[in-house]
Amino acid sequence: MKTLIVDDDFVCRLLLQELLKTYGPCHIAVNGKETVGAVRAALDEGDPYDLICLDIMMPEMDGQQALKEIRALEASRRIFSPRWAKIVMTTAASDSTSVMTAMREQCNYFLIKPIRKDLLLNSLRTMELVA
């Protein structure tokens, strides 16, 4: 499972990397612009991400906009559900507006920080990324 971990907070990135590294390579981005660039490069190389853990509140480009641009990139290459990257939105904000916006833009899962290992692993199982 190739994973892109996106968060502007070092500790959050480190935690997710520790939790996910046993499942495959983990790449890091610190904002939405880097994320879209990394996804574009992976698609260009023919080796797309299986999982993207995407923080919502970040500088330069937030996670909601990055999600929208990722789905547009996939669509432009005729990649649609269920073949697109599985995207788990992560945030400290649990307001219903954030959740509804992320779901409308077609994220696959939503986790509230601090990330709990059991909930993360359950989301991976639900999305059929791990057994």
VENLINFEN-V889020 format. One record per pair of residues at least 4 apart in sequence whose C-alpha atoms are under 8 Angstrom apart, sorted by the first residue. I is the first residue (numbers start at 1). GAP is how many residues later the second one is. Records with the same first field share a line. If there is no record, write none. Layout:
# VENLINFEN-V889020
I: GAP  GAP
This chain:
# VENLINFEN-V889020
1: 22  23  24  48  49  50  128
2: 22  23  24  46  47  48  49
3: 17  21  22  23  24  46  47  48  49  50
4: 22  23  24  25  31  45  47  48  49
5: 8  11  12  21  22  23  24  47  48  49
6: 7  22  23  24  25  26  29  46  47  48  49
7: 5  6  22  23  24  47  48  51
8: 5  21  22  23  47  50  51
9: 4  21
10: 4
11: 4
12: 4
13: 4  15
14: 4
15: 4
16: 4  99
17: 4  9
18: 4
19: 98
20: 4  6
21: 4  5
23: 107
29: 5  6  9
30: 4  5  28
31: 4  27  28  29  30  31  32
32: 4  26  27  28  29  30  31  33  34
33: 4  27  28  33
34: 4
35: 4  31
36: 4  30  33  34
37: 4
38: 4
39: 4  9  10  31
40: 4  33
41: 4
42: 4  5  6  7
43: 4  5
48: 37
49: 36
50: 34  35  36  79
51: 34  35  36  37
52: 33  34  35  36
53: 34  35  36  37
54: 9  13  33  34  35  36
55: 7  8  34  35  36
56: 6  7  8  33  34  35
57: 5  6  34
58: 4  5
61: 4  5
62: 4
63: 4  26
64: 4  37  38  41
65: 4
66: 4
67: 4  20  35  38  39  40
68: 4  37
69: 4
70: 4
71: 4  13  34  35
72: 4
73: 4
74: 4  5  6  10
75: 4  5
79: 4  5
80: 4
86: 21  22  41
87: 20  21  22
88: 19  20  21  22  23
89: 13  18  19  20  21  22
90: 20  21  22  23  25
91: 20  21  22
92: 20  21  22
93: 5  19
94: 4  5  18
95: 4
96: 4
97: 4
98: 4
99: 4  11
100: 4
101: 4
102: 4  5
103: 4  5
108: 19
109: 14
111: 4  8  9
115: 4  5
116: 4
117: 4
118: 4
119: 4
120: 4
121: 4
122: 4
123: 4
124: 4  5  6
125: 4  5  6
